[in-house]
Amino acid sequence: MVDYFIPRLIEEDFYILCPDNEVTPAMDARRILWAADDMIQNRPALSRWHPDYAERFKKWMTI
């Protein structure tokens, strides 16, 4: 994690998203965009786990 964090810190990135090696950076970006849309579309917080939105989120991640 330090190998990722320190270069981002030196570059003075405002947001530093440290990879957890569970998903790709592209998948992290899609999840973040979905979460932002939760607010914009007035969905429940963390709607990707909500039963009414879980299938839609799953499809969203395959695009």
Secondary structure, 3 states (H helix, E strand, C coil): CHHHHHHHHHCCCCCCCCCCCCCCHHHHHHHHHHHHHHHHCCCCCCHHHCCCCHHHHHHHHHC
